[in-house]
């Protein structure tokens, strides 16, 4: 089981729709909503890293979402050993690196 804390920022006029869409995603629980800033704190529970990334992608694709980034990650029990970065986490040509530059030192 993987748990991730995700910060979602929504357009203020679409915050209610984003909240409703987040509540409809299996394994996602909304913990805090700041209506003034459009920030939403979400916890996602997923079976493995692949499901976790797919869930984050689904959140990023929601209408009215300006950004969504994983800010916390916890693996409770994952027996799979990764020899390299899973492809869905690797940088794609023409896209920004998934790890902010200031963390790459």
N, CA, C and O atoms as a Tinker XYZ file with bonds, in Angstrom:
   420  protein
     1  N      0.842000   -1.183000    0.000000    73     2
     2  CA     0.000000    0.000000    0.000000    64     1     3
     3  C      0.880000    1.237000    0.000000    63     2     4     5
     4  O      1.845000    1.326000    0.760000    81     3
     5  N      0.546000    2.180000   -0.849000    73     3     6
     6  CA     1.247000    3.453000   -0.925000    64     5     7
     7  C      0.298000    4.564000   -0.490000    63     6     8     9
     8  O     -0.874000    4.582000   -0.865000    81     7
     9  N      0.817000    5.476000    0.295000    73     7    10
    10  CA     0.070000    6.672000    0.686000    64     9    11
    11  C      0.822000    7.878000    0.156000    63    10    12    13
    12  O      2.050000    7.937000    0.227000    81    11
    13  N      0.085000    8.832000   -0.370000    73    11    14
    14  CA     0.724000   10.054000   -0.827000    64    13    15
    15  C     -0.106000   11.255000   -0.426000    63    14    16    17
    16  O     -1.336000   11.233000   -0.476000    81    15
    17  N      0.596000   12.304000   -0.026000    73    15    18
    18  CA    -0.026000   13.585000    0.253000    64    17    19
    19  C      0.129000   14.444000   -0.987000    63    18    20    21
    20  O      1.235000   14.598000   -1.505000    81    19
    21  N     -0.967000   14.999000   -1.462000    73    19    22
    22  CA    -0.954000   15.758000   -2.705000    64    21    23
    23  C     -1.534000   17.141000   -2.455000    63    22    24    25
    24  O     -2.603000   17.288000   -1.861000    81    23
    25  N     -0.803000   18.155000   -2.923000    73    23    26
    26  CA    -1.299000   19.525000   -2.883000    64    25    27
    27  C     -1.922000   19.818000   -4.240000    63    26    28    29
    28  O     -1.265000   19.707000   -5.275000    81    27
    29  N     -3.188000   20.190000   -4.223000    73    27    30
    30  CA    -3.909000   20.535000   -5.446000    64    29    31
    31  C     -4.245000   22.016000   -5.372000    63    30    32    33
    32  O     -4.716000   22.503000   -4.344000    81    31
    33  N     -4.000000   22.730000   -6.465000    73    31    34
    34  CA    -4.405000   24.131000   -6.553000    64    33    35
    35  C     -5.419000   24.234000   -7.675000    63    34    36    37
    36  O     -5.156000   23.828000   -8.807000    81    35
    37  N     -6.580000   24.782000   -7.348000    73    35    38
    38  CA    -7.678000   24.890000   -8.311000    64    37    39
    39  C     -8.012000   26.351000   -8.566000    63    38    40    41
    40  O     -7.756000   27.221000   -7.733000    81    39
    41  N     -8.588000   26.599000   -9.734000    73    39    42
    42  CA    -9.097000   27.936000  -10.022000    64    41    43
    43  C    -10.227000   28.215000   -9.039000    63    42    44    45
    44  O    -11.069000   27.347000   -8.814000    81    43
    45  N    -10.263000   29.402000   -8.452000    73    43    46
    46  CA   -11.285000   29.698000   -7.434000    64    45    47
    47  C    -12.723000   29.447000   -7.910000    63    46    48    49
    48  O    -13.553000   28.967000   -7.138000    81    47
    49  N    -13.017000   29.767000   -9.166000    73    47    50
    50  CA   -14.381000   29.587000   -9.641000    64    49    51
    51  C    -14.714000   28.124000   -9.940000    63    50    52    53
    52  O    -15.874000   27.798000  -10.195000    81    51
    53  N    -13.719000   27.245000   -9.913000    73    51    54
    54  CA   -13.960000   25.829000  -10.161000    64    53    55
    55  C    -13.690000   24.945000   -8.967000    63    54    56    57
    56  O    -13.682000   23.720000   -9.084000    81    55
    57  N    -13.467000   25.560000   -7.813000    73    55    58
    58  CA   -13.091000   24.804000   -6.620000    64    57    59
    59  C    -14.151000   23.773000   -6.209000    63    58    60    61
    60  O    -13.807000   22.654000   -5.828000    81    59
    61  N    -15.393000   24.130000   -6.283000    73    59    62
    62  CA   -16.460000   23.191000   -5.902000    64    61    63
    63  C    -16.471000   21.974000   -6.828000    63    62    64    65
    64  O    -16.656000   20.847000   -6.367000    81    63
    65  N    -16.273000   22.192000   -8.124000    73    63    66
    66  CA   -16.242000   21.079000   -9.073000    64    65    67
    67  C    -15.025000   20.189000   -8.840000    63    66    68    69
    68  O    -15.110000   18.967000   -8.955000    81    67
    69  N    -13.898000   20.807000   -8.515000    73    67    70
    70  CA   -12.690000   20.029000   -8.232000    64    69    71
    71  C    -12.901000   19.186000   -6.992000    63    70    72    73
    72  O    -12.550000   18.006000   -6.977000    81    71
    73  N    -13.462000   19.764000   -5.966000    73    71    74
    74  CA   -13.725000   19.025000   -4.727000    64    73    75
    75  C    -14.639000   17.826000   -5.001000    63    74    76    77
    76  O    -14.396000   16.725000   -4.507000    81    75
    77  N    -15.669000   18.050000   -5.777000    73    75    78
    78  CA   -16.607000   16.976000   -6.112000    64    77    79
    79  C    -15.904000   15.873000   -6.918000    63    78    80    81
    80  O    -16.128000   14.688000   -6.674000    81    79
    81  N    -15.068000   16.260000   -7.864000    73    79    82
    82  CA   -14.346000   15.286000   -8.688000    64    81    83
    83  C    -13.335000   14.501000   -7.849000    63    82    84    85
    84  O    -13.180000   13.296000   -8.045000    81    83
    85  N    -12.652000   15.161000   -6.928000    73    83    86
    86  CA   -11.696000   14.481000   -6.052000    64    85    87
    87  C    -12.412000   13.457000   -5.170000    63    86    88    89
    88  O    -11.914000   12.349000   -4.967000    81    87
    89  N    -13.571000   13.830000   -4.654000    73    87    90
    90  CA   -14.341000   12.910000   -3.809000    64    89    91
    91  C    -14.781000   11.661000   -4.575000    63    90    92    93
    92  O    -15.031000   10.617000   -3.974000    81    91
    93  N    -14.874000   11.770000   -5.891000    73    91    94
    94  CA   -15.336000   10.649000   -6.716000    64    93    95
    95  C    -14.201000    9.695000   -7.115000    63    94    96    97
    96  O    -14.471000    8.608000   -7.625000    81    95
    97  N    -12.949000   10.078000   -6.893000    73    95    98
    98  CA   -11.824000    9.228000   -7.278000    64    97    99
    99  C    -11.586000    8.200000   -6.169000    63    98   100   101
   100  O    -11.370000    8.578000   -5.018000    81    99
   101  N    -11.622000    6.905000   -6.502000    73    99   102
   102  CA   -11.388000    5.869000   -5.482000    64   101   103
   103  C     -9.999000    6.005000   -4.856000    63   102   104   105
   104  O     -9.007000    6.208000   -5.555000    81   103
   105  N     -9.946000    5.891000   -3.532000    73   103   106
   106  CA    -8.681000    5.964000   -2.815000    64   105   107
   107  C     -8.236000    7.367000   -2.469000    63   106   108   109
   108  O     -7.204000    7.541000   -1.821000    81   107
   109  N     -8.989000    8.375000   -2.886000    73   107   110
   110  CA    -8.627000    9.775000   -2.632000    64   109   111
   111  C     -9.537000   10.337000   -1.554000    63   110   112   113
   112  O    -10.757000   10.171000   -1.596000    81   111
   113  N     -8.921000   11.004000   -0.587000    73   111   114
   114  CA    -9.681000   11.641000    0.491000    64   113   115
   115  C     -9.227000   13.088000    0.636000    63   114   116   117
   116  O     -8.037000   13.362000    0.788000    81   115
   117  N    -10.179000   14.007000    0.588000    73   115   118
   118  CA    -9.888000   15.427000    0.758000    64   117   119
   119  C     -9.822000   15.722000    2.249000    63   118   120   121
   120  O    -10.746000   15.396000    2.995000    81   119
   121  N     -8.718000   16.346000    2.683000    73   119   122
   122  CA    -8.547000   16.640000    4.106000    64   121   123
   123  C     -8.697000   18.109000    4.450000    63   122   124   125
   124  O     -9.142000   18.445000    5.548000    81   123
   125  N     -8.334000   18.985000    3.533000    73   123   126
   126  CA    -8.391000   20.413000    3.841000    64   125   127
   127  C     -8.653000   21.182000    2.552000    63   126   128   129
   128  O     -8.090000   20.862000    1.506000    81   127
   129  N     -9.504000   22.190000    2.631000    73   127   130
   130  CA    -9.780000   23.059000    1.498000    64   129   131
   131  C     -9.646000   24.500000    1.971000    63   130   132   133
   132  O    -10.271000   24.899000    2.953000    81   131
   133  N     -8.835000   25.272000    1.273000    73   131   134
   134  CA    -8.701000   26.703000    1.554000    64   133   135
   135  C     -9.342000   27.444000    0.391000    63   134   136   137
   136  O     -8.731000   27.595000   -0.667000    81   135
   137  N    -10.555000   27.899000    0.583000    73   135   138
   138  CA   -11.307000   28.534000   -0.494000    64   137   139
   139  C    -10.659000   29.821000   -0.967000    63   138   140   141
   140  O    -10.773000   30.157000   -2.146000    81   139
   141  N     -9.988000   30.550000   -0.101000    73   139   142
   142  CA    -9.371000   31.816000   -0.488000    64   141   143
   143  C     -8.236000   31.618000   -1.494000    63   142   144   145
   144  O     -8.078000   32.414000   -2.419000    81   143
   145  N     -7.450000   30.563000   -1.313000    73   143   146
   146  CA    -6.302000   30.332000   -2.196000    64   145   147
   147  C     -6.554000   29.253000   -3.252000    63   146   148   149
   148  O     -5.785000   29.124000   -4.204000    81   147
   149  N     -7.623000   28.486000   -3.086000    73   147   150
   150  CA    -7.903000   27.396000   -4.007000    64   149   151
   151  C     -7.072000   26.156000   -3.739000    63   150   152   153
   152  O     -7.038000   25.241000   -4.561000    81   151
   153  N     -6.403000   26.117000   -2.599000    73   151   154
   154  CA    -5.554000   24.971000   -2.266000    64   153   155
   155  C     -6.374000   23.868000   -1.591000    63   154   156   157
   156  O     -7.242000   24.122000   -0.756000    81   155
   157  N     -6.057000   22.634000   -1.992000    73   155   158
   158  CA    -6.738000   21.466000   -1.448000    64   157   159
   159  C     -5.669000   20.453000   -1.055000    63   158   160   161
   160  O     -4.775000   20.155000   -1.846000    81   159
   161  N     -5.756000   19.927000    0.155000    73   159   162
   162  CA    -4.845000   18.883000    0.623000    64   161   163
   163  C     -5.565000   17.548000    0.503000    63   162   164   165
   164  O     -6.659000   17.360000    1.035000    81   163
   165  N     -4.923000   16.625000   -0.211000    73   163   166
   166  CA    -5.522000   15.332000   -0.513000    64   165   167
   167  C     -4.581000   14.226000   -0.058000    63   166   168   169
   168  O     -3.362000   14.360000   -0.170000    81   167
   169  N     -5.138000   13.139000    0.453000    73   167   170
   170  CA    -4.369000   11.925000    0.712000    64   169   171
   171  C     -4.910000   10.857000   -0.220000    63   170   172   173
   172  O     -6.117000   10.647000   -0.334000    81   171
   173  N     -3.970000   10.185000   -0.885000    73   171   174
   174  CA    -4.341000    9.115000   -1.812000    64   173   175
   175  C     -3.764000    7.798000   -1.308000    63   174   176   177
   176  O     -2.600000    7.734000   -0.915000    81   175
   177  N     -4.566000    6.769000   -1.319000    73   175   178
   178  CA    -4.112000    5.419000   -0.989000    64   177   179
   179  C     -4.158000    4.606000   -2.277000    63   178   180   181
   180  O     -5.182000    4.563000   -2.960000    81   179
   181  N     -3.027000    3.957000   -2.605000    73   179   182
   182  CA    -2.944000    3.172000   -3.838000    64   181   183
   183  C     -2.240000    1.853000   -3.556000    63   182   184   185
   184  O     -1.486000    1.730000   -2.592000    81   183
   185  N     -2.495000    0.879000   -4.403000    73   183   186
   186  CA    -1.931000   -0.460000   -4.214000    64   185   187
   187  C     -0.421000   -0.494000   -4.427000    63   186   188   189
   188  O      0.286000   -1.218000   -3.726000    81   187
   189  N      0.082000    0.285000   -5.392000    73   187   190
   190  CA     1.510000    0.294000   -5.700000    64   189   191
   191  C      1.876000    1.630000   -6.336000    63   190   192   193
   192  O      1.024000    2.500000   -6.518000    81   191
   193  N      3.155000    1.780000   -6.670000    73   191   194
   194  CA     3.620000    3.058000   -7.215000    64   193   195
   195  C      2.963000    3.383000   -8.548000    63   194   196   197
   196  O      2.716000    4.551000   -8.850000    81   195
   197  N      2.679000    2.363000   -9.347000    73   195   198
   198  CA     2.052000    2.599000  -10.641000    64   197   199
   199  C      0.640000    3.167000  -10.458000    63   198   200   201
   200  O      0.264000    4.118000  -11.143000    81   199
   201  N     -0.128000    2.600000   -9.554000    73   199   202
   202  CA    -1.475000    3.106000   -9.273000    64   201   203
   203  C     -1.406000    4.499000   -8.655000    63   202   204   205
   204  O     -2.265000    5.344000   -8.908000    81   203
   205  N     -0.385000    4.727000   -7.851000    73   203   206
   206  CA    -0.204000    6.038000   -7.222000    64   205   207
   207  C      0.034000    7.119000   -8.279000    63   206   208   209
   208  O     -0.559000    8.196000   -8.213000    81   207
   209  N      0.896000    6.833000   -9.245000    73   207   210
   210  CA     1.191000    7.787000  -10.309000    64   209   211
   211  C     -0.036000    7.992000  -11.198000    63   210   212   213
   212  O     -0.320000    9.118000  -11.606000    81   211
   213  N     -0.755000    6.929000  -11.499000    73   211   214
   214  CA    -1.965000    7.069000  -12.309000    64   213   215
   215  C     -3.001000    7.939000  -11.595000    63   214   216   217
   216  O     -3.690000    8.736000  -12.230000    81   215
   217  N     -3.108000    7.784000  -10.277000    73   215   218
   218  CA    -4.026000    8.619000   -9.511000    64   217   219
   219  C     -3.628000   10.088000   -9.559000    63   218   220   221
   220  O     -4.482000   10.962000   -9.712000    81   219
   221  N     -2.336000   10.361000   -9.430000    73   219   222
   222  CA    -1.847000   11.740000   -9.508000    64   221   223
   223  C     -2.124000   12.322000  -10.892000    63   222   224   225
   224  O     -2.543000   13.473000  -11.012000    81   223
   225  N     -1.892000   11.527000  -11.935000    73   223   226
   226  CA    -2.179000   11.995000  -13.299000    64   225   227
   227  C     -3.669000   12.308000  -13.466000    63   226   228   229
   228  O     -4.030000   13.287000  -14.118000    81   227
   229  N     -4.525000   11.481000  -12.881000    73   227   230
   230  CA    -5.967000   11.716000  -12.972000    64   229   231
   231  C     -6.352000   13.023000  -12.286000    63   230   232   233
   232  O     -7.204000   13.763000  -12.779000    81   231
   233  N     -5.724000   13.302000  -11.155000    73   231   234
   234  CA    -6.003000   14.551000  -10.444000    64   233   235
   235  C     -5.521000   15.742000  -11.264000    63   234   236   237
   236  O     -6.229000   16.742000  -11.378000    81   235
   237  N     -4.326000   15.644000  -11.836000    73   235   238
   238  CA    -3.790000   16.734000  -12.654000    64   237   239
   239  C     -4.662000   17.024000  -13.870000    63   238   240   241
   240  O     -4.711000   18.160000  -14.344000    81   239
   241  N     -5.346000   16.006000  -14.375000    73   239   242
   242  CA    -6.163000   16.153000  -15.586000    64   241   243
   243  C     -7.564000   16.700000  -15.319000    63   242   244   245
   244  O     -8.307000   16.973000  -16.262000    81   243
   245  N     -7.934000   16.863000  -14.053000    73   243   246
   246  CA    -9.281000   17.355000  -13.740000    64   245   247
   247  C     -9.469000   18.788000  -14.237000    63   246   248   249
   248  O     -8.549000   19.601000  -14.147000    81   247
   249  N    -10.652000   19.099000  -14.759000    73   247   250
   250  CA   -10.931000   20.491000  -15.139000    64   249   251
   251  C    -10.795000   21.409000  -13.927000    63   250   252   253
   252  O    -11.142000   21.027000  -12.810000    81   251
   253  N    -10.298000   22.595000  -14.148000    73   251   254
   254  CA   -10.120000   23.653000  -13.143000    64   253   255
   255  C     -8.911000   23.432000  -12.233000    63   254   256   257
   256  O     -8.662000   24.250000  -11.347000    81   255
   257  N     -8.152000   22.345000  -12.429000    73   255   258
   258  CA    -6.943000   22.128000  -11.626000    64   257   259
   259  C     -5.795000   22.882000  -12.285000    63   258   260   261
   260  O     -5.483000   22.662000  -13.455000    81   259
   261  N     -5.174000   23.772000  -11.519000    73   259   262
   262  CA    -4.032000   24.538000  -12.009000    64   261   263
   263  C     -2.767000   23.703000  -11.872000    63   262   264   265
   264  O     -1.935000   23.672000  -12.779000    81   263
   265  N     -2.625000   23.028000  -10.741000    73   263   266
   266  CA    -1.491000   22.140000  -10.505000    64   265   267
   267  C     -1.831000   21.149000   -9.417000    63   266   268   269
   268  O     -2.695000   21.389000   -8.574000    81   267
   269  N     -1.133000   20.033000   -9.456000    73   267   270
   270  CA    -1.250000   19.022000   -8.407000    64   269   271
   271  C      0.113000   18.364000   -8.298000    63   270   272   273
   272  O      0.644000   17.859000   -9.287000    81   271
   273  N      0.676000   18.368000   -7.109000    73   271   274
   274  CA     2.005000   17.794000   -6.902000    64   273   275
   275  C      2.019000   16.945000   -5.641000    63   274   276   277
   276  O      1.430000   17.301000   -4.620000    81   275
   277  N      2.701000   15.821000   -5.739000    73   275   278
   278  CA     2.880000   14.945000   -4.592000    64   277   279
   279  C      3.920000   15.581000   -3.671000    63   278   280   281
   280  O      5.044000   15.853000   -4.093000    81   279
   281  N      3.550000   15.813000   -2.436000    73   279   282
   282  CA     4.478000   16.435000   -1.494000    64   281   283
   283  C      4.915000   15.471000   -0.389000    63   282   284   285
   284  O      5.804000   15.779000    0.404000    81   283
   285  N      4.277000   14.307000   -0.351000    73   283   286
   286  CA     4.631000   13.299000    0.647000    64   285   287
   287  C      4.323000   11.934000    0.056000    63   286   288   289
   288  O      3.336000   11.754000   -0.657000    81   287
   289  N      5.190000   10.971000    0.369000    73   287   290
   290  CA     5.005000    9.620000   -0.160000    64   289   291
   291  C      5.446000    8.618000    0.896000    63   290   292   293
   292  O      6.492000    8.785000    1.522000    81   291
   293  N      4.648000    7.580000    1.090000    73   291   294
   294  CA     4.964000    6.542000    2.059000    64   293   295
   295  C      4.607000    5.185000    1.480000    63   294   296   297
   296  O      3.494000    4.988000    0.992000    81   295
   297  N      5.542000    4.253000    1.530000    73   295   298
   298  CA     5.293000    2.890000    1.089000    64   297   299
   299  C      5.182000    2.028000    2.331000    63   298   300   301
   300  O      6.170000    1.824000    3.036000    81   299
   301  N      3.992000    1.521000    2.607000    73   299   302
   302  CA     3.776000    0.701000    3.797000    64   301   303
   303  C      4.276000   -0.713000    3.581000    63   302   304   305
   304  O      4.905000   -1.292000    4.467000    81   303
   305  N      4.001000   -1.280000    2.405000    73   303   306
   306  CA     4.396000   -2.657000    2.140000    64   305   307
   307  C      4.447000   -2.853000    0.637000    63   306   308   309
   308  O      3.411000   -3.013000   -0.009000    81   307
   309  N      5.638000   -2.840000    0.082000    73   307   310
   310  CA     5.807000   -3.024000   -1.348000    64   309   311
   311  C      6.939000   -4.013000   -1.552000    63   310   312   313
   312  O      8.099000   -3.700000   -1.284000    81   311
   313  N      6.611000   -5.187000   -2.019000    73   311   314
   314  CA     7.602000   -6.249000   -2.175000    64   313   315
   315  C      8.387000   -6.142000   -3.482000    63   314   316   317
   316  O      9.397000   -6.823000   -3.657000    81   315
   317  N      7.927000   -5.291000   -4.399000    73   315   318
   318  CA     8.609000   -5.169000   -5.675000    64   317   319
   319  C      9.892000   -4.361000   -5.507000    63   318   320   321
   320  O      9.900000   -3.324000   -4.845000    81   319
   321  N     10.972000   -4.845000   -6.110000    73   319   322
   322  CA    12.257000   -4.154000   -6.083000    64   321   323
   323  C     12.448000   -3.477000   -7.434000    63   322   324   325
   324  O     12.307000   -4.114000   -8.478000    81   323
   325  N     12.768000   -2.199000   -7.412000    73   323   326
   326  CA    12.973000   -1.436000   -8.638000    64   325   327
   327  C     14.469000   -1.241000   -8.856000    63   326   328   329
   328  O     15.164000   -0.709000   -7.991000    81   327
   329  N     14.965000   -1.678000  -10.024000    73   327   330
   330  CA    16.372000   -1.478000  -10.371000    64   329   331
   331  C     16.613000   -0.102000  -10.969000    63   330   332   333
   332  O     17.742000    0.389000  -10.988000    81   331
   333  N     15.548000    0.513000  -11.455000    73   331   334
   334  CA    15.661000    1.841000  -12.039000    64   333   335
   335  C     14.333000    2.564000  -11.861000    63   334   336   337
   336  O     13.350000    1.986000  -11.397000    81   335
   337  N     14.323000    3.813000  -12.231000    73   335   338
   338  CA    13.136000    4.636000  -12.126000    64   337   339
   339  C     12.048000    4.104000  -13.053000    63   338   340   341
   340  O     12.309000    3.908000  -14.240000    81   339
   341  N     10.837000    3.865000  -12.550000    73   339   342
   342  CA     9.756000    3.406000  -13.423000    64   341   343
   343  C      9.542000    4.398000  -14.567000    63   342   344   345
   344  O      9.669000    5.604000  -14.361000    81   343
   345  N      9.220000    3.915000  -15.762000    73   343   346
   346  CA     9.103000    4.794000  -16.929000    64   345   347
   347  C      8.133000    5.953000  -16.747000    63   346   348   349
   348  O      8.372000    7.040000  -17.272000    81   347
   349  N      7.048000    5.745000  -16.018000    73   347   350
   350  CA     6.080000    6.832000  -15.844000    64   349   351
   351  C      6.603000    7.959000  -14.955000    63   350   352   353
   352  O      6.009000    9.035000  -14.897000    81   351
   353  N      7.714000    7.711000  -14.266000    73   351   354
   354  CA     8.329000    8.759000  -13.458000    64   353   355
   355  C      9.496000    9.421000  -14.177000    63   354   356   357
   356  O      9.971000   10.472000  -13.748000    81   355
   357  N      9.954000    8.826000  -15.249000    73   355   358
   358  CA    11.094000    9.365000  -15.992000    64   357   359
   359  C     10.677000   10.604000  -16.762000    63   358   360   361
   360  O      9.513000   10.768000  -17.130000    81   359
   361  N     11.636000   11.459000  -16.995000    73   359   362
   362  CA    11.383000   12.689000  -17.727000    64   361   363
   363  C     11.071000   12.362000  -19.184000    63   362   364   365
   364  O     11.762000   11.560000  -19.811000    81   363
   365  N     10.024000   12.991000  -19.715000    73   363   366
   366  CA     9.659000   12.815000  -21.113000    64   365   367
   367  C     10.248000   13.965000  -21.913000    63   366   368   369
   368  O     10.322000   15.090000  -21.417000    81   367
   369  N     10.670000   13.697000  -23.152000    73   367   370
   370  CA    11.223000   14.779000  -23.984000    64   369   371
   371  C     10.236000   15.927000  -24.117000    63   370   372   373
   372  O      9.047000   15.712000  -24.351000    81   371
   373  N     10.736000   17.141000  -23.967000    73   371   374
   374  CA     9.898000   18.320000  -24.116000    64   373   375
   375  C      9.088000   18.679000  -22.894000    63   374   376   377
   376  O      8.335000   19.652000  -22.921000    81   375
   377  N      9.222000   17.916000  -21.819000    73   375   378
   378  CA     8.468000   18.218000  -20.604000    64   377   379
   379  C      9.436000   18.541000  -19.479000    63   378   380   381
   380  O     10.588000   18.106000  -19.477000    81   379
   381  N      8.944000   19.304000  -18.534000    73   379   382
   382  CA     9.762000   19.648000  -17.370000    64   381   383
   383  C     10.056000   18.389000  -16.560000    63   382   384   385
   384  O      9.257000   17.453000  -16.533000    81   383
   385  N     11.182000   18.383000  -15.920000    73   383   386
   386  CA    11.575000   17.262000  -15.070000    64   385   387
   387  C     10.581000   17.132000  -13.920000    63   386   388   389
   388  O     10.124000   18.133000  -13.368000    81   387
   389  N     10.251000   15.894000  -13.565000    73   387   390
   390  CA     9.292000   15.676000  -12.494000    64   389   391
   391  C      9.864000   16.029000  -11.122000    63   390   392   393
   392  O      9.115000   16.183000  -10.157000    81   391
   393  N     11.188000   16.157000  -11.033000    73   391   394
   394  CA    11.831000   16.562000   -9.791000    64   393   395
   395  C     12.294000   18.003000   -9.957000    63   394   396   397
   396  O     13.048000   18.288000  -10.888000    81   395
   397  N     11.874000   18.919000   -9.096000    73   395   398
   398  CA    12.281000   20.315000   -9.235000    64   397   399
   399  C     13.812000   20.436000   -9.257000    63   398   400   401
   400  O     14.522000   19.684000   -8.589000    81   399
   401  N     14.291000   21.393000  -10.038000    73   399   402
   402  CA    15.737000   21.578000  -10.224000    64   401   403
   403  C     16.463000   21.789000   -8.902000    63   402   404   405
   404  O     17.586000   21.312000   -8.734000    81   403
   405  N     15.840000   22.498000   -7.957000    73   403   406
   406  CA    16.524000   22.772000   -6.694000    64   405   407
   407  C     16.698000   21.531000   -5.841000    63   406   408   409
   408  O     17.437000   21.574000   -4.858000    81   407
   409  N     16.048000   20.427000   -6.178000    73   407   410
   410  CA    16.211000   19.171000   -5.437000    64   409   411
   411  C     17.157000   18.210000   -6.142000    63   410   412   413
   412  O     17.389000   17.107000   -5.648000    81   411
   413  N     17.698000   18.596000   -7.266000    73   411   414
   414  CA    18.531000   17.703000   -8.046000    64   413   415
   415  C     20.021000   17.823000   -7.742000    63   414   416   417
   416  O     20.830000   17.219000   -8.446000    81   415
   417  N     20.399000   18.559000   -6.751000    73   415   418
   418  CA    21.824000   18.717000   -6.408000    64   417   419
   419  C     22.378000   17.521000   -5.721000    63   418   420
   420  O     23.558000   17.501000   -5.371000    81   419
